[in-house]
């Protein structure tokens, strides 16, 4: 099935007729489903010579359902660079090198993305090689054990950052059953135990690296290339899988919950306040409303930021995040406090903002400024083929189509001050609250 | 790569003796990118005021103007989703921003005022000075052992030199700094003769004339130059160990090189570096030997140009052009028990590289890689402008053309010549961030074997090579090893 979706394209820019509502994702694209469930999104643009390829697999640390096996989605990402019989790692590398390609991958809660950027003449070569490793990955026990150490090395290099530790503790405190309880990196004890579970790594790959969970995004100078034909040629006989993961559902929270991290060296203290949030949706108002609140309440232009960072100067970092996740996740505010004695004050100020959203309607002009910000921010981010594909990847992981972006931005435009208040009443409740703080060994 | 032919305009008419230089990259994009570069930076900090260049730039990009408070500026920029960022390196200070054409007029008025009519408010100064101190103490010293090690390495190599302090300064100097200091720096260093205006995208041509006129209010006079000399070469291996309560061990090492863009040996040395340790790619020798075969850490790379924030990005930021660069090896954090072996292995691989050089096949592959990879560095209009400005600084053609054309003339023997000429395993600086510095120091000085144990069988060649590596002599004299507490670094 091919869906030709008309976009408005003039030299890669959105030009809309007077009065028309501009689509948030301004590029024309083609969406094609192969019989094995694989989906291809082709986005020709006007940036010359370069092609960005993103292969998005709907498998992340959310899928790590067995106890003691956290971190295997991320480990699988590493193992994908251990090659196949046809393309052992050195051959794979030398081909990428000869193509001048930039290649990497990342893993999140919900998905894993493999990305390569290269010159357009190498498209067939790269698609062929990628198809081979997605279907025929082959690594020995020895390779596996060595790669597990590289993952531990990654844990090690992250471990110097207190924010990484905070995230571990926030999740562990806020969730009881859902796999969002652990970070994508996994529990340290599971990472250290990885070298002993070669067979499980094979099972994880077999379950999840399947066409019906995979979307290929090709963006760039491809208007004259037969992308669909090439994907058909190399990917069409990849067999469909049938595994259904049973992700544990999180029971209602009976908070509030608190936790504290003691950091072994000197660092500035942190206060974090989280509430159970919403699962991503482009059909209901929850995601859009909470996104808007995160900017209204805590961005640089918010009253709280102006007070704590600019005027009183008690805080030097203040951010909120409401990440898009398949299942309900967390709306979290992070504040780095300059003096430990101000931690309680800062916590009170943050809670006061949440409370105010429940009681007071946001002024219309503030709401419009945030909507404008989001619209332009997205447009400004689409300034090259790689970022077009990179911006699409998380949405494709959620809904497998760029249309979800248009629906989400349409939803933003419809949200009213009353919607924000009713969502605040729904989500900013004590039972769903988790507060985690971090203190260094000494104040600086 | 370009929609239109690149144009580098030098505007220097008889009526306007000031030499503002323009670098333009027009296109039909709905986005407009600015890169405003002043040829000044941390190398121009007065000797008793390290950090003043950086704080001055922060006062412009994150402070108010004469007419508007910082809050008013943030509120005005917010609906356009534009942010003005500044980056200060040794020789360059850049202010960059990209706006949608819908908002060009509103944004440009703000941007112009931010750069030309700074407000110099006390509360902005206090906040930004705190931010700078916290960057050094918390972000760098506290939270990022890798960047800490790399930045400390630069300080050590350039000790006593205009490049010898962190771009953000030192904590004690920042604590004493005043608004008068940043105002004086702005007055003396933000001048027309050191200004390069980069603009790209779908801007109207008349904007150039307007900017020429607007920025013409800056003083025309020449900036004071810092006293310049080549960094002195350290004799023997100098080892600094930074004691910190941390899980893993971060290691960086390097030495100054006289090669920079435009130097006849730059393309050959770039190729050598790419083959030996291309940043964040899995094809390099170091990566292959240390991570891929032995699982020592997350990755290992080599550099011939300054590349800060490498743990967060794949491509370097432009406008970090320097008169002097170093060759550097970055060993990502290793388990403490393998730190001695990892350092030995990196030095062994470097030694082997110098002795054996690069084969014809490896040369051809690296050349093919770089000839195409250079396209990917210049993905955005802003990056294209940044590279063009750097090319102006170094006196070379556009970077992609420069690299492709130089590589096409290169031979493997040229690369092997520069490897032998510039790379070495003696007379270098090493910085290690670790918890048990005393123990590691003892191991290194004693030079006892540091055999590896692996969790899986290794190929025979690896095991044979390990027998050489685990006895590799790191020829460092006890008097050249210095252990410092992390609290003293950048103070």
Interface residues (C-beta under 8 A of the other chain):
Chain A: X11 X12 X13 X14 X47 X48 X49 X50 X81 X89 X90 X93 X94 X96 X97 X98 X99 X100 X101 X102 X103 X104 X117 X118 X119 X141 X142 X144 X145 X146 X147 X148 X149 X150 X152 X153 X154 X156 X157 X159 X160 X161 X162 X163 X195 X264 X265 X266 X267 X268 X299 X300 X301 X306 X309 X310 X311 X313 X316 X336 X338 X368 X369 X370 X372 X373 X374 X375 X376 X377 X379 X380 X383 X384 X385 X386 X387 X440 X441 X444
Chain B: X1 X2 X3 X28 X29 X30 X31 X70 X71 X74 X75 X78 X79 X80 X81 X82 X98 X99 X100 X102 X103 X123 X126 X127 X130 X131 X134 X137 X138 X142 X143 X144 X145 X146 X244 X245 X246 X247 X248 X250 X280 X281 X282 X283 X288 X291 X292 X293 X294 X295 X296 X297 X298 X299 X311 X314 X315 X332 X333 X334 X335 X365 X366 X368 X369 X370 X371 X372 X373 X374 X375 X376 X379 X380 X381 X382 X454 X455 X456 X457 X458 X486 X487
